[in-house]
Amino acid sequence: MKKLIALSILSLSLGNGGYAQNCKDLKESKDAFTNKIEKKAVVTLGATMGTKWGVEFIQDDKETIMKWHIAMLGEYNTAIEAGTQLLLKLEDESILTLPTAEAAKPVTQAIGGGAGTVTVYSTFILKFVMNEEDLQKLAKALITNYKVDVSSMRIINPKEKEKQLKQIQNVCSCLLKK
């Protein structure tokens, strides 16, 4: 009986890659018209209003898209060109370089802060087409640093938490389970 229990526990742990994986951040929906299934997840990086970014994942039967919604203090009127690179430094010291799939135009918002003050933010949505190798790298190693490489802009990363970066890693692992 003890052997049966031990074998059951071993097979359960091996069945999910040797560790418990929680895919609760990944939401699945079905299009009512096409019956296509789409998986989505959003991870927030940072905690302050001026430097809060969102990382969105969208996967269907054809492709996996990762979008970085980056907010910057100030008004920017220049688009970020297609091919602009997102550099992701991973805990294994490797650097994953992802080019944007299309140009990103800024969306500018003015937010009133009381006492007549107004704060202006510009947001860019950078789109990346992910392949299985990219997802495997992000599932295997935690992101330790990242940079959007635009020489004409000073883009300041939000102060993210390790928990948020682990969420990205977990979502990538879940997306590999097509």
Secondary structure in CASP SS format (residue, H / E / C, confidence):
PFRMAT SS
TARGET T0000
AUTHOR 0000-0000-0000
METHOD secondary structure of the structure
MODEL  1
M C 1.00
K H 1.00
K H 1.00
L H 1.00
I H 1.00
A H 1.00
L H 1.00
S H 1.00
I H 1.00
L H 1.00
S H 1.00
L H 1.00
S H 1.00
L H 1.00
G H 1.00
N C 1.00
G C 1.00
G C 1.00
Y C 1.00
A C 1.00
Q C 1.00
N C 1.00
C C 1.00
K C 1.00
D C 1.00
L C 1.00
K E 1.00
E E 1.00
S E 1.00
K E 1.00
D C 1.00
A C 1.00
F C 1.00
T C 1.00
N C 1.00
K C 1.00
I E 1.00
E E 1.00
K E 1.00
K E 1.00
A E 1.00
V E 1.00
V E 1.00
T E 1.00
L E 1.00
G C 1.00
A C 1.00
T C 1.00
M H 1.00
G H 1.00
T H 1.00
K C 1.00
W E 1.00
G E 1.00
V E 1.00
E E 1.00
F E 1.00
I E 1.00
Q E 1.00
D C 1.00
D C 1.00
K C 1.00
E C 1.00
T E 1.00
I E 1.00
M E 1.00
K E 1.00
W E 1.00
H E 1.00
I E 1.00
A E 1.00
M E 1.00
L E 1.00
G C 1.00
E C 1.00
Y C 1.00
N C 1.00
T C 1.00
A C 1.00
I E 1.00
E C 1.00
A C 1.00
G C 1.00
T C 1.00
Q E 1.00
L E 1.00
L E 1.00
L E 1.00
K E 1.00
L E 1.00
E C 1.00
D C 1.00
E C 1.00
S C 1.00
I E 1.00
L E 1.00
T E 1.00
L E 1.00
P E 1.00
T C 1.00
A C 1.00
E C 1.00
A C 1.00
A E 1.00
K C 1.00
P C 1.00
V E 1.00
T E 1.00
Q E 1.00
A E 1.00
I E 1.00
G E 1.00
G E 1.00
G E 1.00
A C 1.00
G C 1.00
T E 1.00
V E 1.00
T E 1.00
V E 1.00
Y E 1.00
S E 1.00
T E 1.00
F E 1.00
I E 1.00
L E 1.00
K E 1.00
F E 1.00
V E 1.00
M E 1.00
N C 1.00
E H 1.00
E H 1.00
D H 1.00
L H 1.00
Q H 1.00
K H 1.00
L H 1.00
A H 1.00
K H 1.00
A C 1.00
L C 1.00
I E 1.00
T E 1.00
N E 1.00
Y E 1.00
K E 1.00
V E 1.00
D E 1.00
V C 1.00
S C 1.00
S C 1.00
M C 1.00
R C 1.00
I C 1.00
I C 1.00
N C 1.00
P C 1.00
K C 1.00
E C 1.00
K C 1.00
E H 1.00
K H 1.00
Q H 1.00
L H 1.00
K H 1.00
Q H 1.00
I H 1.00
Q H 1.00
N H 1.00
V H 1.00
C H 1.00
S H 1.00
C H 1.00
L H 1.00
L C 1.00
K C 1.00
K C 1.00
END
